[in-house]
Amino acid sequence: MKFEELLNISSGEPVFETGLLLAGDVKPADVRKQLSRWVSTGKIYKLRRGLYALAPPHLKVKPHPFLVANRLVPASYVSLQSALAYYGLIPEYVPVTTSVTTWRAGRWDTPLGVFLYRHFQKSNLTGYRLIDLGDGQHALLATPEKALLDLIYLTPGGDSPDFLTGLRLQNLDSLNLKGMRDLTARLGSKKLVRAVERIASAVSLESKEYEPL
């Protein structure tokens, strides 16, 4: 396979898997050898075994970190600080993309960024949706409410007033408190119940601060 063929096949794909190149009369071993050569010469990036992205200047669509996170570990969705920052619920820029998954926890350091995965039981893998990232890219992302609950659940002492204050939560009026309570009831966590009531108090306090005199 020539590099021009790869460009044609992967055109418009932010990331691609080896299987995309194995259709037709090709030898899998030869394709994998050629991919290794292109990685070594800097023409493509290897993200994990079997998953690649074109390197500049060849890529036409810059892969969004959330899409990459989904593709690195299929049974996952982006959550915690990454989702909270995306929704404007915390003020900090978050350089590492964090997801939750039913697979093992882990970390992937790639040419496209650093990706962390926290382990969840299958029963907790809920409260996410497919969002449009632009440029024809989509990814599974926690709702604002679930992203906050995930962070609290996975953090020791995450329901404490000190931890919640330290998050410097903002735009709290965008949270669906009923949705948070419904999620908490399904998850059956007393820790989350305590945290949601503290968050509800903060929402009430914030709304009073902005009431017209």
Secondary structure as GFF3:
##gff-version 3
##sequence-region A 1 213
A	DSSP	alpha_helix	3	9	.	.	.	ID=ss1
A	DSSP	beta_strand	16	17	.	.	.	ID=ss2
A	DSSP	three_ten_helix	18	21	.	.	.	ID=ss3
A	DSSP	alpha_helix	28	40	.	.	.	ID=ss4
A	DSSP	beta_strand	44	48	.	.	.	ID=ss5
A	DSSP	beta_strand	51	54	.	.	.	ID=ss6
A	DSSP	alpha_helix	65	72	.	.	.	ID=ss7
A	DSSP	beta_strand	76	78	.	.	.	ID=ss8
A	DSSP	alpha_helix	80	86	.	.	.	ID=ss9
A	DSSP	beta_strand	97	101	.	.	.	ID=ss10
A	DSSP	beta_strand	106	110	.	.	.	ID=ss11
A	DSSP	beta_strand	113	119	.	.	.	ID=ss12
A	DSSP	three_ten_helix	122	124	.	.	.	ID=ss13
A	DSSP	beta_strand	128	134	.	.	.	ID=ss14
A	DSSP	beta_strand	137	142	.	.	.	ID=ss15
A	DSSP	alpha_helix	144	154	.	.	.	ID=ss16
A	DSSP	alpha_helix	161	166	.	.	.	ID=ss17
A	DSSP	three_ten_helix	172	174	.	.	.	ID=ss18
A	DSSP	alpha_helix	177	187	.	.	.	ID=ss19
A	DSSP	alpha_helix	190	209	.	.	.	ID=ss20
###
